[in-house]
Amino acid sequence: LYDPASGKVQALPDAVNRAGSPLRVLHRGTRVARQAEQVRVDAGGRMAAMLADAGIDVTLRGAADMARQARVTASHAADGFPATAAIDGSTANEPFWGSAGSPAARDWLELDFGHPQRLDEVVLYFYRSSSPQGEQHGFPSGTRAGYAPPWAYWLEYFDGKRWVRVPGQ
């Protein structure tokens, strides 16, 4: 645990090290963190995706989250994990859309914008349990057991007559 007021670091007990682990500070110094808008990020890098996975809003100014205004339906939704949770803006915690217990070999999620809509980018976030049983070292992990990114998925759009796969994926 770091106390920024005093500059002291203390090791706290956890599930693995019940008494707290020995701690040795290898470097000590002062550094002023820049504000987010002062940090340059490589346009081709994955920094924005990593921050979003951590639940940090990295929405670009002028960019709209079109999904939040869509009507959403799913082939199946587990109890407590509705389709609407897929578009609520949260990428880090519950609720999320879950299809556990579905009798289907494949499940789908549909966003209906109400009219034809041009999208420049689609960003998907998948939930992954930290362990198969939802626990680590005998303690609850705070995750839902059995969830992982799908083995395969694709995006489709409705052309007025049928569903068509988005090219280049």
Summary of the structure (lengths in Angstrom):
residues: 169
radius of gyration: 21.1
end to end distance: 43.5
largest distance: 65.4
contacts: 277
relative contact order: 0.11
helix: 11%
strand: 13%
